[in-house]
Amino acid sequence: MQNMWIIFMILGIIVLCLLLLLIVALRYQRDYWRYLGIPHERPKKLWPIMKQLVTQSLSTDAMKSAHYTAIYNKFKGSGPFCGFYALLQPRALILDRELIRQIMVKDFWNFNDRGIYCNQKTDPLSGDLYGLRGNSWKEMRQKLDPSFERDRMAWLYGSLYEEAEQLLLVVSTTLMKQQHTTLHIQKLMRRYVIAALASCVFGLNAEHRKKYPLEKFEEMTELVLSTRKHGYLLNLIMIRFPNFCRRLRLRLTPKEAEVYFLTLLEDIVAQREASGVRCQDYLQLLLDIKALELTTHEYEADKELNAHLQHELAAHAFVFLKAGYEQTANTLSYALYELAVNTEVQSQVRQELKEVMAKHNNNLSYECIQSLTLMGHVINETLRMHPITPYIQRRVLENYAVPDHLKYTLVKELFLIIPTHAIHNDPEYYPEPERFNPDRWGSPRDSLQVQSTWFGFGAGARNCIGLQFAQLQLRLALSLLILEFEFTLNSKRPLVNIDDGIALQLTPLGVVEPGLEERAL
């Protein structure tokens, strides 16, 4: 009996020691930045943190952006970075322009991890450029980079032009059918972008759409983008301990959507490979990459290898939906809104279009689109005021001592935040940041400054690989719409949030030929 008491005492002491260690660890975690002497935002009290974990309440991107902007404005000038906490996890918010350049460009090798969970084996659609890290990301990027060269974009121009022309017809016929001239523009832009991606990236032509209707394609896309498969706490664990979660075969993509997209691509790819017909779309470029990969292996008929490459192809295609669907549609909507507010700029863009087209035989060719200087400035300024991502996240791969700042070290596995929205609205870099001013892009800008103060499509080696594709989509849609319509606001209420919708008044500048409206149905 006495031995039992001794055992219980020992177990009690062990449990007590573990609890004390946990308390000490939590205390150290909460005071991490104070111990290091780094300027920082104090963590929340324990009760709000527990409440957030229990209720599974999530912070939206807008809420995070406002939080990061407040921290940036509070600590800017105090050092190269400051500290803050995500729940109890210490994170660093980058303040210094030179450190941003080192992270995004100069010493990129140590910061190429976005801190996003992916599992290629059990969740093939997650194994894309956006989620991969290290050598896996590097190898995939090297394979895909050639497909986005300038001549390849010219090759895709015809397919994208057809979708932009279809958008113009939809807008025209919608106005003809209703009694007023006001349109909620964002829904139309989303439809244009999803149709362009379905056609150019997934090869979904008119014949294929009989089997795979665009409405179902859009529904499955929305399912993936709007569904959180796991709760808040499990998502944190997946990000913090990705290797462990991969062993548990945890996944992010809803199974229904995965089956849909894999089946669709397998069907279209099989038809193309059987027929030998080459199409001028991005899917053809992915097929060329797949074929090249097969020829470099000894056993080209290996079913396992073929399945792996097919899954890679699907992930390459699907990343356009994850990183390009809502982002491009929102940018288009914001650009039209800003041009509606700033009608003098809209007139200048329209005049430039007419002058450039006159030099190209009144043909809106690829070369014509690419030479639109003011259009490029409008897009840059739109992305400055309404960035695609209000912040950029990176995770440190190895300890990194910040040059010229002895006490500042970014430790391995630390999450970094670059507050895009705050930097884009910093008057030191952009005077009168609240004013839409495309002219600020007309004068030469230091390339190093652009690399570290403007993140329209990211920066450095891990910038958006599809930026040329997105630029082409934006320029085409804006050009065709501005040539045909004048955009104005239908109220004096300024835009607060794109989720509220953007209602614009359209005044036709020309006449749509009778009969064309049937093509938009």
N, C-alpha and C positions, 0 to 999 in steps of 0.2 A: 504493500500500500504506500509505504514511504517512497519507494522508487517511482510510483505513478505520479506522486506530487512533484517529485524532482523533474520528471519529464514534462509535466504541465507548466512548471515554472520556467523551464528552458524554452518551451514553445512560446510561452507568454513573453519572455524577454526578446525572443527572435521577432515576434510580431510587433512588439513595441519598438524595437530597433528599426524594423522596416518602415513603420509609420513615421518614426522620427526622420529617417532618411528621405521619405517621400515629402514630408513637410519642409525639410531643409532644401530638397531639390526644387520644390515649388517656389519656395522663398527666393532661392537663387535665380530661378527662371524669371520671377517677377521683378527682380532687381538686377537683371543681367546688365543692362546698359548703365545703371548707376555704378555698379562695381567697376566697370570699364572706364567710367568718367566721360562717356559720350553723351552729348545733349540728346534728350529723348522726351517723348510723350509718355506720361505715366500710364500703366495698364489699368483696365477697368477693375472695379472691385470684384471679388469672387462671386458674389451673389448674381449680378447681371450676367457673368460668364456662364454660371450654372443654369440660369434661366434660359439663355440662348441655346445651350446644348440640349436642354430638356424639351423646349418648344420647337427645336429645329428651325428657328427663324434665320433667314438668310439676308445678307446685305446685297442690294442690287449694285450694278456697276455705277449707277448714278450716285448712290450713297457712298460707295467706296471712293469715287472720284472727288466728291465734296470733302470727305475726310482727309484724303491725301493732299488736296489743295490747301486745306487749313493747316496741316502739318508743314507743308512746303513753305507757305507764307510766314509761319511762325519761326521756323528754324533756318531759313535761307541765310547764308553768310556765317553761320556758326561753325561750319566745317564742311568737308566733302560729302558727308552723309549724316543723318540723324537716326536715332532709334525709335521704334514704336513696337506695339504688340498686336498680334492677331490672336485674340483670346489670350492664351498664356505664352504663345510662341514669339520670341523676339524676331523682329524683321528690321531691315534697313531701308530707309527712303533716301534716294540719291538726290543731292542738292547741287553738286558742282558740275559745271558743263564739261570740264576736262575729264572728270571721273566717268561721266556718261560715255564720252568718246572712247575711253579705255575699255569700258565694259562692252560696248556695242561693236567696237571696231578693232582697236589696237590689241587688246588682250582677250579677244572674243573666245579663244579656245577654252578659257576657264569659266565662261558664262553662257554656253550654248544650250543650257537646259532651261526650258520654260517652266519646269515644275508641274507638268501636266501628266496625269496617269494615262498609260496606254498599255495594251496587252495584245500583241500581234497574233499570238497563237489562238486564244479563245475569243478574241474580239477583233477580227481582221480590219474592220473599218476604222479602228482607233490607231492603227499603225501607220500614220501619215507623217508628213514633214512637221506638222504643227506639234505633235506630241513626242516624237523621237528625240533622243539626245545622243551626245558623244559620237562615236564612230558610226553608229547606225544612221544617225541623221546625216553625217558628212557623206557617207556612201550614197545615200538616196538623193541628196541634193546634187551631187556630182552627176548622177545619172539623168536628173530631170532638167538641170540648168540649160543644156543645149536646146531643149524644146521650147524655150522662151526667148530665143534670140530674135532680133528684129525681123529677119526674113521670114521666120515662122509665123510671126504675128501678121505679116502681110498676107501669108498663105491662108490665115483664118478669117481675113477681113470679109470675104463674101458671105460666109455663114452668119457672122455677127451683124452685117448690114441688113440681111433679110429680117432678122429679129427686131432690129431698130425700126425698120420700115413698117413692120407689123405693129409695133407700139404706136407709131404715128397714126396708122389706120384705126386702131382701137380707140385712141383719144378722139379722133375726128368723128367717128361714128357714134361714140358715146355722147358727144356734144350735140350731134344732129338729133338724137333720139329723146333728149331731155329738154325741158322748157327753160332751163337756166344755163349759164355758162361757167358754173363753179364745179370743180372736180376735186375729190380727195385724192391727191396725187400719189401718196405713198403706196396705196394698194396697186395702182397701175404700174408703178416702178418695180414693185416686188414681182408682179406677173411678168414683166419684161425680162428681168434678170433671171428668174427661174426658167423661163422659156429658152433664153440664150444658153444657160448652163446645160439644160437638158439636151439641147440640139448640138452644141459645139463640144461639150465635154463627154456626154454620155451617148452621143450618136443617135438620139431619139428623134428620128425624122417623122414625116407625116404618116408613113406606113406603120412604123413601130408604135405610134401613138394610138392606133386602133386597139392594140393589145395592152399598152401601158399608157393610159390617158394622162395628160399633163396634170389633171386635178389630183389623181392618185399619187403622182410623182411629188407634187407639192405637199400633199398630206403627209407622206412618209418623211419628207424633209423636215416639215414642221414638228413631226413626232420626235425626231432625233434632237432637234435644236431646242425644243421646249420641255423635254422630259428629263427629270433627274431620277435616274434609276435607283440611287441610294440616298440615304439620309445625310444630313449635314456632317455628323460625327464620322460616319464611315467614309465619306468623301475626303475628310481631313486625313484619316488613316491611310487611304489609298495614295494620297499625295505625299504623305510623310514617309510611308513604308511601302514603296511601289513593288520591290522585289518579293516581299512577303505576300502581298496581295495577289501578285501574279501566280504564286504557288497555290493560292486558294482559288485560282481561275476566276477572279472577279472581273467583271466587264462593265462597260458604260453604255454601249449601244443597245437599244431595245431590239429584241430578237426579231420581231415582226419586220422592222425596218431593215435589219441586216439581211434577212432572207430576201426581201423585195429587191434591194439594190444589187446583191450578188447574183440573183437569178436574172434580173434585167441585163446586167453586163455580160454574164455568161451567154445569154441568148444572142445578144447583138454581136459579141466577139466571135461566137461560133459561126454565125452567118457570114461575117466578113472574111474570116479565115477560110471558110469553105468556098466562097465565091471568088476570092482574090481581088475583089474590088477595093480600090483605095479612095477614101473620101477626104475632103479637105476640112477636117475638124481636128480637135485636140485628141480625141479618142484614137485617131489614126497614129498620132505621134506616140501615144502610150503603147499602142500595139507594136510599133517599130522598136521601142525600147524592150518590150517583152521578147520579141523575136531575136533581138541582138543578144539578150541574156541567155536565151536557149542555145544559141549557136556557140556560146563560150563554154558550154558544159558537154561532157562526153556523151551523156545519154539524153538526147533531146526528147525522147518519148517518155521520160520518167514522169509518171502521173503525179507523184508527190511534188516534184519541182514545178511542174506545170500549174498545179493547184496553188502553190506558194506564190508564183509569179502572177497568177490571176487575182489572188487576194491583194497583192501589192498594187496591181493596176487599179483595182476597185478602191483601195485606200487613196491612191493618187487622185482619182476622179472625185471621190467623195469629199476630199479636203476643200474643193472649190465651193461646195455647198456650205461647209462648216465655216470657212473663212471668207467667202465671197458673196453669199446670197443676201443676207440681211445688211451686211456692210456696204455693198455696192448700191443696193436699193435705197438705203438711208442717205448715203452721200448724194445720190441723184436728187432725192427729195429735198435735202438741205440746200443743194446748189440752186434748184429752181425757186425755193423759198427766198434765198438771199438775193437772187436776181429779180424776184418780184418786189422785194423791198427796195432794192437799189436799181430802179428802172434805167438810170443813166448808164450804168455798167451793162445792163442787158442790151441796150441799144448799141453800145460799143462792140459787144461780142457779136451781135447780129451784123454790124457793118464789117467787122473783120472777116466774118464768114463769107459775105458776099464778095469782098475784095479778093480773098484767097481763092474762092471758087472761080472767079473770073480769070485767074491765072492758070486754072486747070480745066479750061473749056467747060465751065459751069458743071463740072463733075465732082461730086463729093467722094473722091478717091482716097485711098489709104495715105498717099503722100500729102494730099490736101488736109486731111484730118490731123496728120502728124505736125503740120506746119502752123497750126493755130496757136500762136503764142499767148494771146490774151485768154483763150480758153484754158490753157494750162495753168495760168495764174489764178483764174477763177476756181479751178479744182483744188489747187494748192491752198488757197485762202479758205475754201470751204472745209478742207480737211484740218486746217489749223483751228478754225472756230468750232468745228464739230468732228473731232478725231474719231476714227474707226474704233480704236480702243482707248479709253480715257487714261489707261495706265499700262505699263509693260512690266511683266514679271519675269524674273530670272532666278536661278538657284546656283550658288557657288559650287564648283566642282572640287577645287583645292583652295587651301588658305591663301589669301591674297592681301599682301601689305600695300596699302594705298601709297603711291609715290609722293614724297615730300610731306607726308603726314604720319609721323612716327607712331602715334598711339592709335591710329585708325587701321584696323584689320578686318577684312571680310572673311569670316571663318567658313570652313567647308560645310555645306548643306544649308547655309543661311539663305533665306529668301530675300531678294532685292526688289524694290518697287521704284520704277522710273515714272514719275507723275506727269504723263503726257499732257493732260488737260491743263494742269497748273503751269507747266513750262510754256505751252502755246499761248497762255494768257498772261505771261509775265511781261510787264511794260518795259523791262530792261532789254528784252530781245525784240518785242513787238510793240512799239508805241501805239497808244490808243487801241489796246487789244480787243475791246468790245466793238470796234468799228470794222465792218466788212470792207477791206481795202486791197483789192488784187494788185494795185500798183506797187505795193511793198515788195512784190516779187519781180518787178521790172528791172530793178538795179542789180548789179552783180553782188552776190552774197558769198562770204567766205565759206568754202566747202566744208571746213571743219566745224563751223558754226551750224550749218545745215544738218550735219551728221549728229549734232548733239542738242539741237533746239527745235527740230521739226521731225515729226514721226508719222507723217501721213501714211506711209506704207512700211513702218518700222525703220530700222537703220542697220547698217553693217551687213555682215555675211548672212544673218538670219532675218533679213528683211522679207517682205512678202514676195514669194517667188512669182506670183501671178499679177504683179503690179502692172506690167505692160498690157496684159489681158484686161484687167480692170480699167485701166486708162482708156483703152480702146472702146470698151462698153460705155463708159461715161461720156467720152467725146462724141461718139456716134449718136447716142440718145439725145444729148443736149443740143447737138447741131441740128438734127432733123426737127426737133420740137421748137427751137428758137427761130428757125427759118419760117415756120408755119404759124406760130402763135406768139402773142404778147402775153406775158404772165404778170398779173397784179394780185394784190391781196384782196380778199373779199370782206375783210374787216380790219380794224385798226389794232386788234389784239395781237401782241407779239407772240411768237412761238415760244412756249415754255418747255414742252417735252414732245418728242416725235411720236410717242405713244398716244398722244391726244389726237394725232392725225394732222395733216397739212392740207387745208382747203385753199385752193388758188382759183382765181378767175382767169379764164382763157379767152382771148379775143383773136379770132382767126385773121391772119394777114393775107390769106389767099383763099382759093376755092378748091375743095377736094373734088376730083373728077367723079361724075355719077357712075355708079356701079362698083367703085373701089371698096365701098363700105361692106360689100358682101364678103370680101376676102378677110375681113377682120372678125367674122363670126366664128 
